[in-house]
Amino acid sequence: MGDEKRKGGLKNWSTKRLVLLALVVVILCVGLAIITWWFAKPHYWVWLGERDFRGTFEYDAVSKQLIVRNETGHEVQRATLGYRMPKVEWTWDDPWICNEGDYCFDWERRGVLSLVYEELIEERNLHCMNVTWQVNWEGRTEQETFYPYDCFDTTRAHWYGGAEVFSQRWPVNNGSGEMQPYITNDYLSWGTSNRDRYGSVMERLFVTSEGVGIVIEEDVPLHLSLNASGDGRMCILSNYTFHFPNPRGRLPHLKYSICVGENARQVHEYMYHRYYRQPSGLPADLVLKRPIWSTWARYKKDINQSVVLEMAADIVYWNMSASQIEIDDFWETRYGELHFNETKFPGPKDMFDYFHQKGWDGTVWVHPFTNIDSFTFEDNAAFGEPDYWVSQAPQKATGQPDVPGLTKWWCGTQYAALLDVTNPLARRWFVSRLEELRTNFTIDSFKFDGGEAQYLPDVNYRTYNTYTNPNYYTRDYAEMAAIFGGQTEVRVGYRSQELPLFVRMFDKTSDWGYDNGLKTLIPTALLFSILGYPYILPDMIGGNAYDGQLPDRELYIRWMAISTFMPTMQFSIAPWQYGAGDDEEVIRIARKFLEIHERDVYPQLVTFANEAVNGRRYAPIIRPLWWEDPENILAQTIDDEFLVGDQILVAPIVERGTTTREVYFPIEGVSWQDARDRGRVYRGGEYRTIRVELDEVAYFYRN
């Protein structure tokens, strides 16, 4: 009996052991299956961040779609990460190539995408993610080579930021730009062939009306398209084409930050504060107050001392105010020599002394080019000083001196050498020559033309300090210009917002439309403001008259009206060219607008310039309507009105042959008082039809 019980117990224990073993095998198999599924199959939706932030960023590795949502759960942005990544059968979220808490996706070792969520504790309702692409070309054929290429849908929101362009629009996605190297260009050089290129002022900063912001890292060899052929996308591509030096032989990489907040203003203030610097000071007070008078649009290169003095005498005769007289191209003997042509200017010091007697400053046009037919080029080449210029990189070590890498520019049928602004010796040489010029002739400052990365030589060039981003040439050129004080103007901008310089819009065409004409004036000013360049110089009133004709009379007056409310005004085509004696209407209107600028606008400019410098975060002087009313759909698209600070609303006429316009008054609960008739007050949040005569500009004070 005892033996039978013992045998029964052993049998039951054997059965239990078999069941237990089978259970272990099942668990192992299930675990192995889960592990196999985890590493072999794509993960469909990944929510980034802690529980409180789930749903802000969502990425599907199969469709390659990134969805961005705001705090309310509303979808505000959609993007394709890895737009041209070949379709593969599998990818995985790879914990072996990621830091803890990050998400990384490896496409068959072609490229690795890393997504890193940032928790912004001190920022209300703001969330950011860093996106990084690294490629792997090992063992790949040319057809299998992957270049990081991400695209963002631009149809769901209005976009702001980016680059100055020929046909400037606001919002910027109302325009278009084909895929191209994202470098500063002179888009008027070589006729019409350059007009589709990005211009002289740019940043890698974009914000949208839905509160999304994007900043792209500086060392990315960036190519960018915006609404190319109307495709409704902004695409960014990383590729080391010849524009981007790559001495270390790096593979293309792409890195950027994308943030989402409550609205455009909030995300702009945060991202600008994080990635860029505010202006360090104010430019010359007199230039904010009174206009610049330039020789360029009226006389072009046909200038001499008599012509300049005649222009100055006319300013006095017609009782016009002035801050400085600008001697533009062509005062030199040869380009790059920095010597007055003694035949054209027999007594330049006497000329500048005359300016000073009238209370004006005098400035001279300069540039970074030295034509090869100049004595400066010949002398420096003979005495072994080619390091002053950007050089042609030798194909191999030869022990021979560097050869200047020559470039073509707009003033010269011959080639020119380009100043190497990265070389301290070259900068000192160039600055000392300008200082000598300034001392000898009592010149006050200079108008610095050029400076675009486009003019770096097409050959494999070399600079004293190697650039990872060719736009740093633009930055360094502006830094050199800033040595000459607050009257100085440049036409370029890239990572140079802290410099208290006037940044000039690129040459405008004497035309009414969006082809670089009057309608691009306000959009360009708003772009500069958003990019962090508050001291806007809106180029010549009436445009540059490149067709050789006097700009249309009405166009000239409407152009002058807009310039009245900009940080400074600039004349070249003179009001008295439109009639004198019995017909002095344009002269009378010019005096009226100059008085408005000095009396009403200038005090606001100083106030808000100080705010741009000293504020906790950057705020522009010239503001889009949405800056004060960021969630107002109407304010997000208006491109023919602007604000001076938060106190003056400006609504000029930009259509030919009309004296009425629709004015939108932003900010519900605010009233706007007509500056022309203090008894007229308009409520914020409404459209009204306003009459604006030819000698008027509609502007309103905030109550």
Secondary structure, DSSP 8 states (H G I E B T S, - for coil): -HHHHHHHHHHHHHHHHHHHHHHHHHHHHHHHHHHHHHHHS---EEE-SSGGGTTSEEEETTTTEEEEE-TTS-EEEEEEETTT----S--EE-GGGS-TT-EEEESTTSEEEEEEEEE-TTSTT-EEEEEEEEE--TT--GGG----EEEEE-SSS-EEEEE--TT--SSGGGS-EEEEE-----TTTTTTTTTTS--SBEEEEEEETTSEEEEE-TTS-EEEEESGGG-SEEEEEE---TTS--TT----EEEEEEEE-SSHHHHHHHHHHHHS----S---HHHHHS-EEESHHHHTT---HHHHHHHHHHHHHTT---SEEEE-S--BSSTTS--B-TTT-S-HHHHHHHHHHTT-EEEEEE-SEEETTSHHHHHHHHTT-GGGB-EE--SS--S---EE--B--SS-SS-EEEB-TT-HHHHHHHHHHHHHHHHHHT--EEEE----GGGS-SSSEE-SS--SSTTHHHHHHHHHHGGG-TT-EES-BSS-TTS--EEE-----SSSSTTTSGGGHHHHHHHHHHHT--SEE--STT---TTSS---HHHHHHHHHHHTTSS--EESS-GGGG--TT--HHHHHHHHHHHHIIIIIHHHHHHHHHHHHHSSS---SEE-HHHHSTT-TTTTT--S-EEETTTEEEE---STT-SEEEEEE-STT-EEEETT-TT-EEETTEEEEEE--TT--EEEEE-
